[in-house]
Amino acid sequence: MSVKKRQKEMKKNSQHKVFFKQPLLVAFVVLALSGATLGIVKNVNAQSLQEQIDQLRSENATNQSNVDKLQDVATSYEDAIHTLEHDIKETEQAISVSKKRQADIEAQIVAAEAELEKQKDLLKINIRAMYIEGDISTLEMLASSNDLSEFVDKQQYRDSVKNKITSTLETINDLKHQLRAQKEQVEIEIAEQNDSRARLASARSEQKRLLSLNEAEQSSYNQKTQANEAKIRELQATQAALAAQIAGGNLVSLGPISQGTVVGTVGNTGLSFGAHLHYEVRNGSGTAISPNPYINGADGWIRPVEGGYISQQFGNPDPIYLNGYHTGIDFAGVTNRPIYAAADGEIVRNCRGYCGGYGNSVMIRHSNGLYSLYAHMN
């Protein structure tokens, strides 16, 4: 190439340098920091990175605010649980006292019934005696008495004994009825106390359930915050790499290339699980789009490698990728075969080494505003 022509190319390259400091900067940061197995940060430029970081920090602030509110509510649940447990304890103590009263009353009833039976036996004996004495006529009783006073005393004694036994029976019966009434009242109290304890226990269970849900919600917000912090660190690393790329002036055209020109051979460099070509197509903002139309001739593009088979499709969801999304197409069964430029364009990135997982790789900018990326080359 002549000196004049080379100077013309250098001037052309310097013009592109300014252009690549804008949205097209995305493609190279993606190439340097990402890979098919590492995930892609969309629309990567200094402004969008900071916006994403600010958004994540805002989300974290909201998360923390929600956690603080939940903690206040959790404290109220804990206080309610403490109060309910105190009430349950007091109710159980009251039940214990009532049951003791119940046992005492039952013992008194047993004693009263025993005394009642005893008095009944005495009454039977006295009735029998009086029945026997009843065969003695009043005249005979009077005749057997020394005087009228003795006769009256005998008659009063018989009446007194009879009245006393009858009164005792009535007293014991009254006591028995009173004790049974008291027993029924205590049983009602115990039933009410048991109901109260059940209600308190149910309320405590509900407060514990709400507290558990509250704690789970807090944990969810904390996990979201941790995930956002990890994303922030990733974005900050991307920011640093972006600054380094700009400072190094690496985002300039490395020269024109024609369709079908060999850019390398299929290898296994970078973060790769076997020899294959990872092929991507990206738009001007750096967002990966499906390469399928272009490997089938869209816009006059050609397939980047001959033969082999597609081992991994674009967009395939798989947890192996950081964001669960495959950003290109993988061609396998083509080890060491030549890789061709899919269309005319300019090489804007020629990375050797790990290159964010892509390994040895080339990126080409095409006239239709798209970029093609060829990764894991020898």
C-alpha positions as CSV (number, residue, x, y, z in Angstrom):
1,M,0.0,0.0,0.0
2,S,1.3,3.5,-0.9
3,V,2.1,6.0,1.8
4,K,-0.7,8.3,0.5
5,K,-3.2,5.5,0.6
6,R,-2.1,4.5,4.1
7,Q,-2.5,8.1,5.3
8,K,-6.0,8.1,3.8
9,E,-6.9,4.9,5.7
10,M,-5.4,6.4,9.0
11,K,-7.6,9.5,8.5
12,K,-10.6,7.3,7.9
13,N,-9.9,5.4,11.1
14,S,-9.5,8.5,13.2
15,Q,-13.0,9.6,12.0
16,H,-14.5,6.3,13.2
17,K,-12.8,6.7,16.6
18,V,-15.2,9.6,17.4
19,F,-18.2,7.5,16.2
20,F,-17.3,4.5,18.4
21,K,-17.4,6.6,21.6
22,Q,-21.1,6.7,21.2
23,P,-23.6,3.8,21.3
24,L,-21.4,1.5,19.2
25,L,-19.0,1.5,22.1
26,V,-21.4,-1.1,23.4
27,A,-20.2,-3.9,21.2
28,F,-16.6,-3.8,22.3
29,V,-17.4,-3.7,26.0
30,V,-19.7,-6.6,25.5
31,L,-16.9,-8.5,23.7
32,A,-14.3,-7.7,26.3
33,L,-16.4,-8.4,29.4
34,S,-19.1,-10.8,28.3
35,G,-19.4,-14.1,26.5
36,A,-21.9,-16.7,25.6
37,T,-21.6,-18.2,29.0
38,L,-21.3,-15.0,31.0
39,G,-24.3,-13.1,29.8
40,I,-24.7,-9.7,28.1
41,V,-25.3,-6.2,29.5
42,K,-27.6,-4.6,27.1
43,N,-27.2,-1.0,25.7
44,V,-23.8,-0.7,27.4
45,N,-22.4,2.8,27.5
46,A,-21.2,5.1,30.3
47,Q,-24.6,6.8,30.7
48,S,-26.7,3.6,30.6
49,L,-24.4,1.8,33.0
50,Q,-24.7,4.6,35.6
51,E,-28.5,4.7,35.0
52,Q,-28.7,1.0,35.7
53,I,-26.5,1.3,38.8
54,D,-28.7,4.2,40.0
55,Q,-31.8,2.2,39.3
56,L,-30.5,-0.8,41.3
57,R,-29.5,1.5,44.2
58,S,-33.0,3.0,44.1
59,E,-34.5,-0.4,44.2
60,N,-32.3,-1.3,47.1
61,A,-33.3,1.8,49.0
62,T,-37.0,0.8,48.4
63,N,-36.2,-2.7,49.5
64,Q,-34.6,-1.4,52.7
65,S,-37.6,0.9,53.3
66,N,-39.9,-2.0,52.9
67,V,-37.8,-4.1,55.2
68,D,-37.8,-1.4,57.9
69,K,-41.6,-1.2,57.7
70,L,-41.9,-4.9,57.9
71,Q,-39.6,-5.0,60.9
72,D,-41.9,-2.5,62.6
73,V,-44.9,-4.7,61.9
74,A,-42.9,-7.8,63.0
75,T,-42.3,-6.0,66.3
76,S,-46.0,-5.6,66.8
77,Y,-46.6,-9.3,66.0
78,E,-43.9,-10.2,68.6
79,D,-45.4,-7.9,71.2
80,A,-48.9,-9.5,70.5
81,I,-47.4,-13.0,70.8
82,H,-45.8,-12.1,74.1
83,T,-49.1,-10.6,75.5
84,L,-51.1,-13.6,74.3
85,E,-48.6,-16.0,75.9
86,H,-48.9,-14.1,79.2
87,D,-52.7,-14.3,78.9
88,I,-52.6,-18.0,78.1
89,K,-50.4,-18.6,81.2
90,E,-52.8,-16.7,83.4
91,T,-55.8,-18.6,82.0
92,E,-54.1,-21.9,82.6
93,Q,-53.4,-20.9,86.2
94,A,-57.1,-19.9,86.6
95,I,-58.1,-23.3,85.1
96,S,-55.8,-25.0,87.6
97,V,-57.5,-23.1,90.5
98,S,-61.0,-23.9,89.2
99,K,-60.1,-27.6,88.9
100,K,-58.9,-27.6,92.5
101,R,-62.1,-26.0,93.7
102,Q,-64.0,-28.6,91.6
103,A,-62.1,-31.4,93.3
104,D,-62.8,-29.9,96.8
105,I,-66.5,-29.6,96.1
106,E,-66.6,-33.1,94.8
107,A,-64.9,-34.3,98.0
108,Q,-67.5,-32.3,100.1
109,I,-70.3,-33.9,98.1
110,V,-68.9,-37.3,98.8
111,A,-68.7,-36.5,102.5
112,A,-72.2,-35.0,102.6
113,E,-73.6,-38.1,101.0
114,A,-71.8,-40.3,103.5
115,E,-73.2,-38.2,106.4
116,L,-76.6,-38.3,104.8
117,E,-76.5,-42.1,104.7
118,K,-75.4,-42.2,108.3
119,Q,-78.2,-40.0,109.4
120,K,-80.7,-42.1,107.4
121,D,-79.5,-45.2,109.3
122,L,-79.9,-43.4,112.6
123,L,-83.4,-42.3,111.6
124,K,-84.3,-45.9,110.7
125,I,-83.1,-47.1,114.1
126,N,-85.1,-44.4,115.9
127,I,-88.2,-45.0,113.8
128,R,-88.0,-48.7,114.5
129,A,-87.6,-48.0,118.2
130,M,-90.5,-45.5,118.2
131,Y,-92.6,-48.0,116.2
132,I,-92.0,-50.6,118.9
133,E,-92.8,-48.1,121.6
134,G,-95.8,-47.2,119.6
135,D,-97.4,-50.5,120.7
136,I,-97.4,-49.1,124.3
137,S,-100.5,-47.2,124.9
138,T,-100.5,-43.7,126.3
139,L,-102.3,-45.1,129.3
140,E,-99.5,-47.7,129.9
141,M,-96.8,-45.0,129.4
142,L,-98.6,-42.8,131.9
143,A,-99.0,-45.7,134.3
144,S,-95.3,-46.6,134.1
145,S,-94.3,-43.0,134.8
146,N,-93.7,-41.9,138.4
147,D,-95.6,-38.7,137.8
148,L,-97.1,-36.6,135.0
149,S,-93.9,-34.7,134.6
150,E,-91.9,-37.8,133.7
151,F,-94.6,-38.8,131.2
152,V,-94.3,-35.4,129.5
153,D,-90.5,-35.7,129.4
154,K,-90.7,-39.1,127.7
155,Q,-93.1,-37.8,125.1
156,Q,-91.0,-34.6,124.4
157,Y,-87.8,-36.7,124.1
158,R,-89.4,-38.9,121.4
159,D,-90.5,-35.9,119.5
160,S,-87.2,-34.1,119.9
161,V,-85.2,-37.1,118.6
162,K,-87.5,-37.4,115.6
163,N,-87.3,-33.6,114.8
164,K,-83.5,-33.5,115.2
165,I,-83.0,-36.4,112.8
166,T,-85.4,-34.9,110.3
167,S,-83.7,-31.5,110.6
168,T,-80.3,-33.1,110.1
169,L,-81.5,-34.9,107.0
170,E,-82.9,-31.6,105.6
171,T,-79.6,-29.8,106.3
172,I,-77.5,-32.4,104.7
173,N,-79.8,-32.5,101.6
174,D,-79.6,-28.7,101.4
175,L,-75.8,-28.8,101.6
176,K,-75.7,-31.5,99.0
177,H,-77.8,-29.4,96.6
178,Q,-75.7,-26.4,97.2
179,L,-72.5,-28.3,96.5
180,R,-73.9,-29.7,93.3
181,A,-74.9,-26.2,92.2
182,Q,-71.4,-25.0,93.0
183,K,-69.9,-27.9,91.1
184,E,-72.0,-27.1,88.1
185,Q,-70.9,-23.4,88.3
186,V,-67.2,-24.4,88.5
187,E,-67.7,-26.7,85.5
188,I,-69.1,-23.8,83.5
189,E,-66.2,-21.6,84.6
190,I,-63.7,-24.3,83.5
191,A,-65.4,-24.7,80.2
192,E,-65.3,-21.0,79.6
193,Q,-61.7,-20.8,80.7
194,N,-60.8,-23.6,78.3
195,D,-62.6,-21.8,75.5
196,S,-60.7,-18.6,76.3
197,R,-57.4,-20.5,76.3
198,A,-58.3,-22.0,72.9
199,R,-59.1,-18.6,71.5
200,L,-55.9,-17.1,72.9
201,A,-53.9,-20.1,71.5
202,S,-55.6,-19.6,68.1
203,A,-54.8,-15.9,68.1
204,R,-51.2,-16.6,69.1
205,S,-50.9,-19.1,66.2
206,E,-52.3,-16.5,63.8
207,Q,-49.7,-13.9,65.0
208,K,-47.0,-16.4,64.6
209,R,-48.2,-17.2,61.1
210,L,-48.2,-13.5,60.2
211,L,-44.7,-13.1,61.7
212,S,-43.4,-16.0,59.6
213,L,-44.9,-14.5,56.5
214,N,-43.4,-11.1,57.5
215,E,-39.9,-12.7,58.0
216,A,-40.2,-14.5,54.6
217,E,-41.0,-11.2,52.9
218,Q,-38.1,-9.5,54.6
219,S,-35.9,-12.3,53.5
220,S,-37.2,-11.9,49.9
221,Y,-36.4,-8.2,49.9
222,N,-32.9,-8.9,51.4
223,Q,-32.2,-11.4,48.7
224,K,-33.3,-9.0,46.0
225,T,-30.9,-6.4,47.6
226,Q,-28.1,-8.9,47.5
227,A,-28.8,-9.8,43.9
228,N,-28.9,-6.1,43.0
229,E,-25.6,-5.5,44.8
230,A,-24.0,-8.3,42.7
231,K,-25.4,-6.7,39.6
232,I,-24.0,-3.3,40.7
233,R,-20.6,-4.8,41.2
234,E,-20.8,-6.3,37.7
235,L,-21.9,-3.0,36.2
236,Q,-19.1,-1.2,38.0
237,A,-16.6,-3.7,36.6
238,T,-18.1,-3.0,33.2
239,Q,-17.7,0.7,33.8
240,A,-14.0,0.3,34.7
241,A,-13.4,-1.8,31.6
242,L,-15.3,0.7,29.4
243,A,-13.1,3.5,30.8
244,A,-10.0,1.4,30.1
245,Q,-11.2,0.7,26.5
246,I,-11.7,4.4,25.9
247,A,-8.4,5.4,27.4
248,G,-6.6,2.7,25.3
249,G,-8.2,3.9,22.1
250,N,-9.1,0.3,21.2
251,L,-12.4,1.1,19.7
252,V,-11.2,2.2,16.3
253,S,-11.5,0.4,13.0
254,L,-8.7,-2.1,12.4
255,G,-9.2,-2.1,8.7
256,P,-11.7,-3.1,6.0
257,I,-12.5,-6.7,5.3
258,S,-14.3,-8.4,2.4
259,Q,-17.0,-11.0,2.6
260,G,-15.6,-14.5,2.6
261,T,-12.2,-13.4,4.0
262,V,-10.8,-15.8,6.5
263,V,-10.8,-14.2,10.0
264,G,-9.5,-17.3,11.8
265,T,-10.1,-20.9,12.5
266,V,-12.5,-22.7,14.8
267,G,-10.9,-23.4,18.2
268,N,-11.6,-23.7,21.9
269,T,-10.2,-20.5,23.5
270,G,-11.8,-18.5,26.2
271,L,-14.6,-19.8,28.3
272,S,-15.5,-22.8,26.1
273,F,-16.6,-26.4,26.7
274,G,-15.2,-27.7,23.4
275,A,-14.1,-26.6,20.0
276,H,-16.8,-24.6,18.3
277,L,-17.6,-21.3,16.7
278,H,-19.7,-18.9,18.7
279,Y,-21.3,-16.5,16.2
280,E,-23.2,-13.4,17.2
281,V,-25.0,-10.6,15.3
282,R,-25.7,-7.3,17.2
283,N,-27.5,-4.1,16.3
284,G,-26.0,-0.6,16.7
285,S,-26.9,-0.4,20.4
286,G,-25.0,-3.6,21.1
287,T,-28.1,-5.8,21.6
288,A,-27.8,-9.4,20.4
289,I,-30.3,-10.3,17.7
290,S,-30.9,-13.7,16.1
291,P,-28.2,-14.7,13.5
292,N,-30.6,-17.2,11.9
293,P,-31.8,-14.9,9.0
294,Y,-28.2,-14.0,8.2
295,I,-26.8,-17.5,8.1
296,N,-29.6,-18.2,5.6
297,G,-28.7,-15.3,3.3
298,A,-30.5,-12.2,4.7
299,D,-28.9,-9.0,3.4
300,G,-26.7,-11.1,1.2
301,W,-24.7,-12.5,4.2
302,I,-23.0,-15.9,4.1
303,R,-22.7,-18.7,6.6
304,P,-19.5,-18.0,8.7
305,V,-18.3,-21.6,8.6
306,E,-18.8,-24.5,6.2
307,G,-20.3,-27.8,7.4
308,G,-20.8,-28.9,10.9
309,Y,-24.1,-28.5,12.8
310,I,-25.7,-26.0,15.2
311,S,-25.1,-27.2,18.7
312,Q,-26.7,-24.3,20.5
313,Q,-29.4,-22.0,19.2
314,F,-29.8,-18.3,19.8
315,G,-31.9,-17.3,22.8
316,N,-31.8,-20.8,24.2
317,P,-32.7,-20.5,27.9
318,D,-30.3,-22.3,30.1
319,P,-29.0,-21.7,33.6
320,I,-25.5,-22.2,32.4
321,Y,-25.6,-18.6,31.2
322,L,-25.4,-15.8,33.7
323,N,-28.6,-14.2,32.5
324,G,-30.1,-17.5,31.4
325,Y,-29.9,-16.4,27.7
326,H,-27.7,-17.5,24.8
327,T,-26.7,-14.5,22.7
328,G,-25.6,-16.3,19.5
329,I,-25.4,-19.5,17.6
330,D,-22.8,-22.2,18.2
331,F,-21.4,-24.3,15.3
332,A,-19.9,-27.6,16.3
333,G,-18.1,-30.4,14.4
334,V,-16.0,-27.8,12.6
335,T,-12.8,-27.9,14.6
336,N,-9.9,-26.0,12.9
337,R,-12.0,-25.1,9.9
338,P,-11.7,-21.6,8.5
339,I,-14.1,-18.9,9.6
340,Y,-15.3,-16.4,7.0
341,A,-16.4,-12.8,7.3
342,A,-20.2,-13.0,6.8
343,A,-20.3,-9.7,4.8
344,D,-18.1,-6.7,3.8
345,G,-17.2,-4.4,6.7
346,E,-14.5,-3.2,9.0
347,I,-12.8,-5.1,11.8
348,V,-13.4,-3.0,14.9
349,R,-12.1,-5.5,17.4
350,N,-9.5,-8.2,17.3
351,C,-9.1,-9.6,20.8
352,R,-6.5,-12.2,21.8
353,G,-6.6,-14.0,25.1
354,Y,-9.5,-14.7,27.4
355,C,-11.5,-11.6,26.2
356,G,-14.3,-11.8,28.8
357,G,-14.9,-15.5,27.9
358,Y,-15.0,-15.1,24.1
359,G,-11.4,-16.1,23.8
360,N,-9.6,-15.2,20.5
361,S,-12.3,-13.3,18.7
362,V,-13.1,-10.8,16.0
363,M,-15.9,-8.3,15.6
364,I,-16.8,-6.7,12.3
365,R,-19.0,-3.6,11.7
366,H,-21.1,-3.8,8.6
367,S,-22.6,-1.1,6.4
368,N,-26.2,-2.0,7.5
369,G,-25.3,-0.9,11.0
370,L,-25.0,-4.5,12.3
371,Y,-22.0,-6.2,13.9
372,S,-20.9,-9.8,13.5
373,L,-18.8,-11.5,16.2
374,Y,-16.7,-14.7,15.8
375,A,-15.5,-16.2,19.1
376,H,-13.4,-19.1,20.5
377,M,-11.0,-19.1,17.5
378,N,-7.6,-20.7,17.5
